Amino acid sequence: MLKISHDKQSQLSRQYQQGTLAHAILIQGVEGSGNDTLAHWLIELLICQQPLSANTTVEKNIISEACGHCKACLLRKSGSYPDHLLLNSENKTLGVDDIRRGNAFLEKTAHLGKVKTILIPKAQLMTVAAANALLKTLEEPSANSYIVLITDDIDSLLPTIISRCAVYAIRPMVGEALLAQLNILSHGDTNSSSNFTENNKVTDNAFVNLSQLPELTDEAISKTFHTFKESFLDYLLDGKNEGGLLTQLVDNKHSLRWLEKIICNLVRQYYLVSKSDIAAMTEYKRIPIEALNQIYQTIINSNKLIKSYTQANRQFVGEQLLMTINQIVRPLT
């Protein structure tokens, strides 16, 4: 389990101890930053009947913890605690019926504990109708109730939802994987075209940042990224395996971000090498810098479309994206 952000944990503990905790709490951060861990810690604390107030001290701040042994904690661990609701959808979106179920849950009196809690682990999946259904509850909260929302893409949420929540942004500590990538980059030979042509060594490791935390810290995601990258480069250069690439675009939530990373790094490479090497790179890749810039903008537009419309047809967006990329690199003459 990832370490909890101690500063946010201390802040929430203090508010909990003082009775000033917000009714609606939005925890946001990139996947793998620890936002899920912080949210679950808070839910456990709210549910607990005998919380520990001095279990851990960080920088002289007392952090509260669930005891783990009271009746409420034991029921929570067994998945049968009656006053908590997990609003998670098996579909690609969280619909209005899901939110209405949550609203109805909060209207009822608590069975066991003093408070009722709802956790929405992927708040960015709410449809516009679902978000609007949640607004009334956020504006007129029932007594002794808390809603905790988690998102790794706050830009996809309606501003009205964000404005009615206490927002806690989690910024993960730079881990060993990120430092290792930076070390490879700093010791690599960025002035050689062979680095560009030989498995794209520099491109793989260049320009790492916290948005890439999932593939830097999860080996399975990292392997999937490299498979996706090879598929995309095959399509980009030779138009190969369009169907397989489209499947990955539709099914993998990271795919559009990965496309941005791949193209952005390819573009940047042109400005890190000598003019003679640029010629060699262009000959090898057969794609001019102008075309890469057009492709990058097309990917950005597709990503905006997906983020702006939760119910957007990802299959259609993916098909249109690949068609546009193909037209850019292989224009009809």
Residue pairs with C-beta under 8 A, 6 or more apart in sequence:
1 37
2 32
2 33
2 34
2 36
2 37
3 34
3 37
3 173
4 34
4 37
4 38
4 41
5 33
5 34
5 38
5 170
5 171
5 172
6 58
6 59
6 63
8 27
8 38
8 168
8 170
9 38
9 41
9 58
9 63
10 58
10 59
10 61
10 63
11 168
12 21
12 25
12 38
12 42
12 168
13 45
13 61
13 62
13 63
13 64
14 61
15 21
15 22
16 45
16 46
16 64
17 53
17 62
17 64
21 146
22 165
22 166
23 138
23 141
23 145
23 146
23 147
24 138
24 141
24 146
24 147
24 148
24 149
24 164
24 165
24 166
25 42
25 146
25 147
25 148
25 149
25 165
25 166
25 168
26 123
26 149
26 150
26 151
26 154
26 157
26 161
26 162
26 165
26 166
26 167
26 168
27 35
27 38
27 39
27 148
27 149
27 150
27 151
27 168
27 170
28 35
28 150
28 151
28 152
28 154
28 167
28 168
28 169
28 170
29 35
29 152
29 169
29 170
29 171
29 172
30 152
30 172
30 210
30 211
30 213
30 214
31 152
31 213
31 214
32 172
32 213
32 214
32 217
32 218
33 152
33 170
33 171
33 172
33 210
33 213
34 170
34 172
35 150
35 151
35 152
35 170
36 121
36 150
38 168
38 170
39 119
39 121
39 148
39 150
40 119
41 65
41 66
42 148
43 84
43 117
43 119
43 148
44 66
44 73
44 76
45 51
45 64
45 65
45 66
46 115
46 117
46 146
47 66
47 72
47 73
47 76
47 81
47 83
47 84
47 113
47 115
47 117
48 66
48 67
48 68
48 70
48 72
48 73
49 67
49 70
49 71
49 72
49 73
49 113
50 67
50 69
50 70
51 64
51 65
51 66
51 67
52 64
52 65
52 66
52 67
53 62
53 64
54 62
55 63
55 64
55 65
56 62
56 63
56 65
57 63
66 73
67 73
68 77
71 112
72 81
72 112
72 113
75 81
75 82
75 112
76 84
81 112
81 113
82 111
82 112
83 110
83 111
83 112
83 113
83 115
83 116
83 117
84 116
84 117
84 118
84 119
85 101
85 102
85 105
85 116
85 117
85 118
85 119
86 118
86 119
86 121
87 94
87 98
87 99
87 101
87 102
87 118
87 119
87 120
87 121
88 94
88 120
88 121
88 122
89 95
89 98
89 122
89 125
92 125
92 314
93 125
93 126
93 127
93 130
93 310
93 311
94 120
94 122
94 123
94 125
94 126
94 127
94 130
95 127
95 129
95 130
96 127
96 129
96 130
96 132
96 133
98 130
99 126
99 130
99 131
99 133
99 134
100 133
102 118
102 120
102 134
102 137
102 147
103 133
103 134
103 136
103 137
105 116
105 118
106 116
106 118
106 137
106 141
106 142
106 145
106 147
107 142
108 116
110 116
110 144
114 144
115 144
115 145
115 146
116 142
116 144
116 145
116 146
117 145
117 146
117 147
117 148
118 145
118 146
118 147
118 148
119 148
119 150
120 126
120 147
120 148
120 149
120 150
121 150
122 150
122 151
123 149
123 150
123 151
123 157
123 161
124 151
124 152
124 153
124 154
124 156
124 157
124 310
125 310
126 134
126 157
126 161
126 310
127 310
127 311
128 158
128 310
131 157
131 158
131 160
131 161
132 158
134 147
134 161
135 160
135 161
135 164
137 147
138 147
138 161
138 164
138 165
139 164
141 147
149 161
149 165
151 157
153 307
154 162
154 167
155 307
156 307
156 308
156 310
171 210
172 210
172 213
174 210
175 213
175 216
175 217
177 216
177 217
178 208
178 210
178 213
178 216
181 205
181 208
181 216
182 208
184 205
185 202
185 205
185 206
185 208
188 195
188 201
188 202
188 205
189 195
190 202
190 206
190 272
190 273
191 272
191 273
191 274
191 277
192 273
192 277
193 273
193 277
193 280
193 281
193 284
195 201
195 202
196 202
196 203
196 269
196 273
196 277
196 281
196 284
197 280
197 281
197 284
200 229
200 233
202 269
202 272
203 262
203 265
203 266
203 269
204 226
204 229
206 265
206 268
206 269
207 261
207 264
207 265
207 268
208 216
211 257
212 261
214 221
214 254
215 221
215 222
215 224
215 225
215 254
216 222
221 254
224 252
224 254
225 254
225 258
228 248
228 252
228 255
228 258
229 258
229 262
231 241
231 244
231 245
231 248
232 245
232 258
232 259
232 262
233 262
234 240
234 241
234 245
235 241
235 242
235 245
235 322
235 325
236 287
236 295
236 325
236 329
237 285
237 286
237 287
239 326
239 330
242 322
242 326
245 322
246 315
246 318
246 319
246 322
248 255
249 255
249 256
249 314
249 318
249 321
249 322
250 314
250 315
250 318
252 258
256 299
256 302
256 303
256 306
257 303
259 299
260 296
260 299
260 300
260 303
263 292
263 295
263 296
263 299
264 296
266 285
266 292
267 289
267 292
267 293
267 296
269 281
270 278
270 281
270 289
273 281
282 288
282 289
287 329
291 328
291 329
294 328
295 325
295 328
295 329
298 321
298 324
298 325
298 328
299 321
302 317
302 318
302 320
302 321
305 312
305 317
306 312
306 314
306 317
